[in-house]
Amino acid sequence: MAGLKAIRQRIQSIKSTRQITRAMKLVSAAKLKKAQDAAFAGRQFRLEIQKALVLAIQNLPEDYSNPFLTHHENLGTKPDAKSGAKPVKLQTRVYAVSGERGLCGAFNTNLIKAVVAQENLTESEVIAVGKKANSAATRFKWKLKAAFEGLPEDISQWPMEELVDAGFKDLDSAHVVKLYFTQFVSALTQKVTTETLLPFDVEKMKAQVSLGGLQNTAIKLDPSAIKVFEYLAPIYLRARLREAALESRASEHAARMTAMDAATNNASDLIDELQLFYNRARQSAITTELIDIIGGSSAVE
């Protein structure tokens, strides 16, 4: 009977866990629609800013220089034999946008694996956005430039100016800034995405937007293409980081909803198995008692 009591307690414990996982699934499902709409809206806003920025870029003077547009062709460890130019030693900065909590399947793990696989984290400066990214940075001894955790659910309340300053405030032409986040594709699909924020990949930016008849067309911008570019570039970077945060938050809710649904189903399956085992054990115990009773009565007769 002691074994039956332990099984009953185990079944009750799993039922309590199932209630929690079901509640977490429903909460994430309720939050997902709002987060998904916000992610799509953020994506459209960034594309509109990007369209205006591309127009400014294609009308910049040919002799205009800016760290945002510098492409590093002179890489290596030795001076160029012909020109004698010294190689550029690049300093990479990495934004890693993770979640604040766990219980969302491989959402955070996949992001951290991507950063570890693609970056030299003994040299790259990491800007950890989210508690899980900061924990990974501490655990694996990454070179942390800045860490942001305990961020609110509402992305609009994030310290976006501080986030931008952490990556771009002391930027020069020897810096490359990368962004790692989880892109929301659907409720069942989320994809870890890597993007080079700086220098701007102008051709890729052009391909992502539709300029219509303005493609490769010289137009006059007021007050000037340089002023428009220098005004829009920081706005574009803020919009890009905000979009990544929105995409990551929607992906986190989707991943948690999927993970908690799987956990709830697994708990139900385990309860069914334990209940069957309990019924068989109880039936066996009753049968044993009946045999003892019948055996005792036969002995008396």
The 8 nearest C-alpha neighbors of each residue, nearest first, counted from 0:
[[1, 3, 2, 4, 284, 281, 5, 280],
 [0, 2, 4, 3, 5, 6, 7, 8],
 [3, 1, 5, 0, 4, 6, 280, 7],
 [4, 2, 0, 6, 5, 1, 7, 277],
 [3, 5, 7, 1, 6, 2, 8, 0],
 [4, 6, 8, 2, 3, 7, 9, 1],
 [5, 7, 9, 3, 8, 4, 10, 2],
 [8, 6, 4, 10, 9, 5, 11, 3],
 [9, 7, 11, 5, 6, 10, 12, 4],
 [8, 10, 6, 12, 7, 11, 5, 13],
 [11, 9, 7, 13, 12, 8, 270, 6],
 [10, 12, 14, 8, 9, 13, 7, 15],
 [13, 11, 9, 15, 14, 10, 8, 16],
 [12, 14, 16, 10, 15, 11, 17, 9],
 [15, 13, 17, 11, 16, 12, 10, 18],
 [16, 14, 18, 12, 13, 17, 11, 19],
 [15, 17, 13, 19, 18, 14, 20, 12],
 [18, 16, 14, 20, 263, 19, 15, 266],
 [17, 19, 15, 21, 16, 20, 22, 14],
 [18, 20, 22, 16, 17, 21, 23, 15],
 [19, 21, 23, 17, 259, 22, 18, 263],
 [20, 22, 24, 18, 19, 23, 263, 17],
 [21, 23, 19, 25, 24, 20, 18, 26],
 [24, 22, 20, 26, 25, 21, 27, 19],
 [23, 25, 256, 21, 259, 27, 22, 26],
 [24, 26, 28, 22, 23, 27, 29, 21],
 [25, 27, 23, 29, 28, 24, 22, 30],
 [28, 26, 30, 252, 24, 256, 29, 25],
 [27, 29, 25, 31, 26, 30, 256, 24],
 [28, 30, 26, 27, 31, 25, 32, 33],
 [31, 29, 27, 28, 33, 32, 34, 26],
 [30, 32, 34, 28, 33, 252, 29, 35],
 [33, 31, 35, 34, 30, 36, 29, 28],
 [32, 34, 36, 35, 31, 30, 37, 29],
 [35, 33, 249, 31, 37, 32, 36, 38],
 [34, 36, 32, 38, 37, 249, 33, 31],
 [37, 35, 39, 33, 38, 34, 40, 32],
 [36, 38, 40, 34, 35, 39, 41, 33],
 [39, 37, 245, 41, 35, 246, 36, 40],
 [38, 40, 42, 36, 41, 37, 35, 43],
 [41, 39, 37, 43, 42, 38, 36, 44],
 [42, 40, 242, 38, 44, 39, 43, 37],
 [41, 43, 39, 45, 40, 44, 242, 38],
 [44, 42, 46, 40, 45, 41, 39, 47],
 [45, 43, 41, 47, 46, 42, 40, 48],
 [46, 44, 48, 42, 43, 47, 238, 49],
 [45, 47, 49, 43, 44, 48, 50, 42],
 [48, 46, 50, 44, 49, 45, 43, 51],
 [49, 47, 45, 51, 50, 46, 235, 52],
 [50, 48, 46, 52, 47, 51, 45, 53],
 [49, 51, 47, 53, 52, 48, 208, 46],
 [50, 52, 54, 48, 49, 53, 55, 47],
 [53, 51, 49, 55, 54, 50, 231, 228],
 [54, 52, 56, 50, 55, 51, 49, 57],
 [55, 53, 51, 52, 57, 56, 50, 58],
 [54, 56, 52, 224, 58, 53, 228, 57],
 [57, 55, 53, 59, 58, 54, 52, 228],
 [56, 58, 54, 55, 59, 53, 215, 217],
 [57, 59, 55, 56, 217, 224, 54, 60],
 [58, 60, 56, 224, 57, 225, 61, 55],
 [61, 59, 63, 62, 58, 225, 224, 57],
 [60, 62, 63, 59, 64, 58, 57, 56],
 [61, 63, 60, 64, 59, 65, 225, 58],
 [64, 62, 60, 61, 59, 65, 225, 68],
 [65, 63, 62, 66, 68, 69, 61, 67],
 [64, 66, 67, 68, 69, 63, 172, 171],
 [67, 65, 172, 69, 68, 171, 198, 64],
 [66, 68, 198, 65, 197, 69, 199, 172],
 [67, 69, 198, 66, 65, 199, 70, 64],
 [70, 68, 66, 198, 67, 172, 71, 65],
 [71, 69, 72, 68, 198, 172, 199, 66],
 [70, 72, 73, 69, 74, 87, 173, 89],
 [71, 73, 74, 70, 87, 86, 69, 75],
 [74, 72, 86, 71, 87, 75, 85, 84],
 [75, 73, 86, 87, 72, 71, 88, 76],
 [76, 74, 86, 77, 73, 87, 88, 78],
 [75, 77, 86, 78, 74, 88, 87, 85],
 [78, 76, 75, 86, 79, 85, 80, 74],
 [79, 77, 85, 83, 84, 86, 80, 76],
 [78, 80, 83, 84, 81, 82, 77, 85],
 [81, 79, 83, 82, 78, 84, 77, 85],
 [82, 80, 79, 83, 84, 78, 85, 77],
 [81, 83, 84, 79, 80, 78, 85, 73],
 [82, 84, 79, 78, 80, 81, 85, 86],
 [85, 83, 82, 79, 78, 86, 73, 80],
 [84, 86, 78, 83, 87, 79, 77, 73],
 [87, 85, 74, 73, 75, 78, 76, 88],
 [86, 88, 74, 73, 89, 85, 173, 75],
 [89, 87, 86, 173, 90, 74, 75, 76],
 [88, 90, 173, 174, 87, 91, 175, 74],
 [89, 91, 174, 173, 175, 123, 88, 92],
 [92, 90, 175, 123, 174, 176, 124, 89],
 [93, 91, 124, 176, 123, 125, 177, 175],
 [92, 94, 125, 177, 178, 176, 126, 124],
 [93, 95, 178, 126, 179, 125, 177, 127],
 [96, 94, 179, 127, 128, 93, 126, 97],
 [97, 95, 128, 180, 179, 129, 94, 127],
 [98, 96, 129, 132, 107, 131, 128, 95],
 [99, 97, 129, 100, 131, 107, 130, 251],
 [98, 100, 130, 129, 131, 149, 97, 148],
 [101, 99, 98, 102, 131, 130, 103, 129],
 [100, 102, 103, 99, 98, 107, 104, 131],
 [103, 101, 104, 255, 100, 258, 259, 105],
 [104, 255, 102, 254, 101, 258, 106, 105],
 [103, 105, 258, 106, 102, 254, 255, 101],
 [104, 106, 108, 107, 109, 103, 254, 110],
 [107, 105, 104, 108, 109, 103, 254, 251],
 [108, 106, 110, 109, 105, 97, 111, 98],
 [107, 109, 105, 111, 110, 106, 112, 104],
 [110, 108, 112, 111, 107, 106, 105, 113],
 [109, 111, 113, 107, 112, 108, 191, 114],
 [110, 112, 114, 108, 113, 109, 115, 107],
 [113, 111, 109, 115, 110, 114, 116, 108],
 [114, 112, 116, 110, 111, 115, 117, 109],
 [113, 115, 111, 117, 112, 116, 118, 110],
 [116, 114, 112, 113, 117, 118, 111, 120],
 [115, 117, 113, 114, 112, 118, 119, 111],
 [118, 116, 114, 115, 113, 119, 112, 120],
 [119, 117, 120, 115, 114, 116, 123, 113],
 [120, 118, 121, 122, 123, 117, 115, 116],
 [119, 121, 123, 122, 141, 118, 142, 115],
 [120, 122, 119, 142, 123, 141, 140, 124],
 [121, 123, 120, 119, 124, 142, 91, 90],
 [124, 122, 91, 120, 92, 119, 121, 125],
 [123, 125, 92, 142, 144, 143, 93, 91],
 [126, 124, 93, 143, 144, 92, 127, 142],
 [125, 127, 94, 145, 144, 146, 93, 143],
 [128, 126, 146, 133, 95, 132, 125, 147],
 [129, 127, 96, 147, 95, 146, 97, 132],
 [130, 128, 148, 97, 99, 98, 132, 131],
 [129, 131, 99, 148, 133, 132, 134, 98],
 [130, 132, 134, 133, 129, 99, 97, 98],
 [133, 131, 135, 127, 134, 97, 129, 130],
 [132, 134, 136, 130, 127, 135, 131, 146],
 [135, 133, 131, 137, 136, 132, 138, 130],
 [136, 134, 138, 132, 133, 137, 139, 131],
 [137, 135, 141, 133, 139, 134, 140, 138],
 [136, 138, 140, 134, 135, 139, 133, 141],
 [137, 139, 135, 136, 140, 134, 141, 133],
 [138, 140, 136, 137, 141, 135, 134, 120],
 [141, 139, 137, 136, 138, 142, 135, 121],
 [140, 142, 136, 120, 139, 143, 121, 137],
 [141, 143, 124, 125, 121, 120, 144, 123],
 [144, 142, 125, 145, 124, 141, 126, 136],
 [143, 145, 124, 125, 126, 142, 146, 165],
 [146, 144, 126, 143, 127, 165, 147, 125],
 [145, 147, 127, 126, 128, 133, 148, 144],
 [148, 146, 128, 129, 127, 145, 150, 149],
 [149, 147, 129, 130, 150, 128, 146, 99],
 [148, 150, 151, 130, 99, 129, 147, 152],
 [149, 151, 148, 157, 152, 129, 147, 99],
 [152, 150, 153, 149, 156, 157, 154, 155],
 [151, 153, 154, 150, 156, 248, 157, 155],
 [152, 154, 151, 155, 156, 157, 150, 245],
 [155, 153, 156, 157, 152, 151, 245, 244],
 [154, 156, 153, 157, 159, 241, 158, 151],
 [157, 155, 154, 153, 158, 151, 159, 152],
 [156, 158, 154, 159, 155, 150, 151, 153],
 [159, 157, 161, 160, 162, 156, 155, 150],
 [158, 160, 162, 161, 157, 163, 237, 241],
 [159, 161, 163, 162, 158, 164, 237, 165],
 [162, 160, 164, 159, 163, 158, 165, 166],
 [161, 163, 159, 165, 160, 164, 158, 166],
 [162, 164, 160, 161, 165, 166, 167, 159],
 [163, 165, 168, 161, 167, 166, 162, 160],
 [166, 164, 162, 163, 167, 161, 168, 145],
 [167, 165, 164, 163, 168, 92, 162, 176],
 [166, 168, 170, 164, 169, 165, 163, 176],
 [167, 169, 164, 170, 166, 165, 163, 171],
 [170, 168, 167, 171, 166, 164, 165, 174],
 [169, 171, 167, 168, 174, 172, 66, 166],
 [172, 170, 173, 66, 174, 169, 67, 167],
 [171, 173, 66, 174, 69, 170, 67, 65],
 [174, 172, 89, 171, 90, 88, 87, 175],
 [173, 175, 90, 172, 89, 91, 171, 170],
 [174, 176, 91, 197, 92, 90, 198, 177],
 [177, 175, 92, 197, 196, 91, 93, 195],
 [178, 176, 195, 93, 196, 194, 94, 92],
 [177, 179, 94, 194, 193, 93, 195, 95],
 [180, 178, 193, 95, 192, 94, 96, 194],
 [181, 179, 96, 192, 191, 247, 243, 182],
 [180, 182, 191, 247, 190, 192, 189, 250],
 [183, 181, 190, 246, 189, 191, 192, 247],
 [182, 184, 189, 250, 246, 185, 249, 181],
 [183, 185, 189, 188, 182, 190, 186, 187],
 [186, 184, 188, 187, 183, 189, 253, 250],
 [185, 187, 253, 188, 184, 254, 189, 250],
 [186, 188, 185, 253, 189, 257, 254, 184],
 [189, 187, 185, 184, 186, 190, 183, 250],
 [188, 190, 183, 184, 182, 250, 181, 185],
 [191, 189, 182, 181, 192, 188, 183, 184],
 [190, 192, 181, 180, 110, 182, 189, 193],
 [193, 191, 180, 181, 179, 190, 182, 194],
 [194, 192, 179, 178, 180, 191, 195, 177],
 [193, 195, 178, 177, 196, 192, 179, 180],
 [196, 194, 177, 197, 176, 178, 193, 198],
 [197, 195, 177, 176, 194, 199, 198, 178],
 [198, 196, 199, 176, 175, 195, 67, 177],
 [197, 199, 67, 68, 69, 196, 200, 175],
 [200, 198, 197, 201, 68, 67, 196, 195],
 [199, 201, 203, 202, 204, 198, 197, 195],
 [200, 202, 204, 203, 199, 205, 53, 56],
 [203, 201, 205, 204, 200, 206, 199, 207],
 [204, 202, 206, 205, 200, 201, 207, 199],
 [203, 205, 201, 207, 202, 206, 200, 208],
 [206, 204, 202, 203, 207, 208, 201, 53],
 [205, 207, 203, 204, 208, 202, 209, 201],
 [208, 206, 204, 205, 203, 209, 46, 49],
 [209, 207, 205, 206, 50, 210, 46, 204],
 [208, 210, 211, 207, 50, 206, 205, 214],
 [211, 209, 213, 214, 212, 208, 50, 205],
 [210, 212, 213, 209, 214, 208, 215, 216],
 [211, 213, 214, 210, 216, 215, 209, 217],
 [212, 214, 216, 210, 211, 215, 54, 217],
 [213, 215, 210, 216, 212, 211, 54, 209],
 [216, 214, 213, 217, 57, 212, 54, 58],
 [217, 215, 213, 214, 218, 212, 57, 58],
 [218, 216, 58, 215, 219, 57, 213, 54],
 [219, 217, 216, 220, 58, 213, 54, 55],
 [218, 220, 221, 217, 223, 224, 58, 222],
 [221, 219, 223, 224, 222, 218, 227, 55],
 [222, 220, 223, 219, 224, 227, 226, 225],
 [221, 223, 220, 226, 224, 227, 225, 219],
 [224, 222, 221, 220, 226, 225, 227, 219],
 [223, 225, 55, 227, 220, 59, 226, 58],
 [226, 224, 228, 223, 227, 229, 59, 55],
 [227, 225, 229, 223, 228, 224, 230, 222],
 [228, 226, 230, 224, 225, 229, 231, 223],
 [227, 229, 225, 231, 230, 55, 226, 232],
 [228, 230, 226, 232, 227, 231, 225, 233],
 [231, 229, 227, 228, 232, 226, 233, 234],
 [230, 232, 234, 228, 229, 233, 235, 227],
 [231, 233, 235, 234, 229, 230, 228, 236],
 [234, 232, 236, 235, 231, 237, 230, 229],
 [235, 233, 231, 237, 232, 236, 238, 230],
 [234, 236, 238, 232, 233, 237, 231, 48],
 [235, 237, 239, 233, 238, 234, 240, 232],
 [238, 236, 234, 240, 239, 235, 241, 233],
 [237, 239, 235, 241, 236, 45, 240, 242],
 [240, 238, 236, 242, 237, 241, 235, 243],
 [241, 239, 243, 237, 242, 238, 236, 244],
 [240, 242, 238, 244, 243, 239, 237, 245],
 [241, 243, 239, 245, 41, 240, 244, 42],
 [244, 242, 240, 246, 241, 245, 247, 180],
 [243, 245, 241, 247, 242, 246, 248, 240],
 [244, 246, 38, 242, 248, 247, 243, 241],
 [247, 245, 243, 38, 249, 182, 183, 244],
 [248, 246, 181, 250, 244, 245, 249, 243],
 [247, 249, 251, 245, 250, 246, 244, 252],
 [250, 248, 34, 246, 252, 251, 35, 247],
 [251, 249, 183, 247, 253, 248, 252, 189],
 [250, 252, 248, 254, 249, 253, 255, 247],
 [251, 253, 255, 27, 249, 254, 250, 31],
 [254, 252, 250, 186, 256, 251, 255, 257],
 [253, 255, 251, 103, 257, 256, 252, 250],
 [256, 103, 254, 258, 252, 257, 253, 259],
 [255, 257, 24, 253, 259, 27, 254, 258],
 [258, 256, 260, 254, 255, 259, 253, 261],
 [259, 257, 255, 261, 104, 260, 256, 103],
 [258, 260, 262, 24, 20, 256, 261, 257],
 [259, 261, 263, 257, 262, 258, 24, 256],
 [260, 262, 264, 258, 259, 263, 265, 257],
 [263, 261, 259, 265, 260, 264, 266, 258],
 [264, 262, 260, 266, 17, 261, 265, 20],
 [265, 263, 267, 261, 266, 262, 260, 268],
 [264, 266, 262, 268, 267, 263, 261, 269],
 [265, 267, 269, 263, 264, 268, 17, 262],
 [268, 266, 264, 270, 265, 269, 271, 263],
 [269, 267, 265, 271, 266, 270, 264, 272],
 [268, 270, 266, 272, 271, 267, 273, 265],
 [271, 269, 267, 273, 272, 268, 10, 274],
 [272, 270, 274, 268, 269, 273, 275, 267],
 [273, 271, 269, 275, 270, 274, 276, 268],
 [272, 274, 276, 270, 275, 271, 277, 269],
 [273, 275, 277, 271, 276, 272, 270, 278],
 [276, 274, 278, 272, 277, 273, 271, 279],
 [275, 277, 273, 279, 274, 278, 280, 272],
 [276, 278, 274, 280, 275, 279, 273, 281],
 [279, 277, 281, 275, 280, 276, 282, 274],
 [278, 280, 282, 276, 281, 277, 283, 275],
 [279, 281, 283, 277, 282, 278, 276, 284],
 [282, 280, 284, 278, 283, 279, 277, 285],
 [283, 281, 279, 285, 284, 280, 278, 286],
 [282, 284, 280, 286, 281, 285, 279, 287],
 [283, 285, 281, 287, 282, 286, 280, 288],
 [286, 284, 288, 282, 287, 283, 289, 281],
 [285, 287, 283, 289, 288, 284, 282, 290],
 [288, 286, 284, 290, 285, 289, 283, 291],
 [287, 289, 291, 285, 290, 286, 292, 284],
 [290, 288, 292, 286, 291, 287, 293, 285],
 [289, 291, 287, 293, 288, 292, 294, 286],
 [290, 292, 294, 288, 289, 293, 295, 287],
 [293, 291, 289, 295, 294, 290, 296, 288],
 [294, 292, 290, 296, 295, 291, 289, 297],
 [295, 293, 291, 297, 292, 296, 290, 298],
 [294, 296, 292, 298, 297, 293, 291, 299],
 [297, 295, 299, 293, 298, 294, 292, 300],
 [298, 296, 294, 300, 295, 299, 293, 292],
 [297, 299, 295, 296, 300, 294, 293, 292],
 [300, 298, 296, 297, 295, 294, 293, 292],
 [299, 297, 298, 296, 295, 294, 293, 292]]
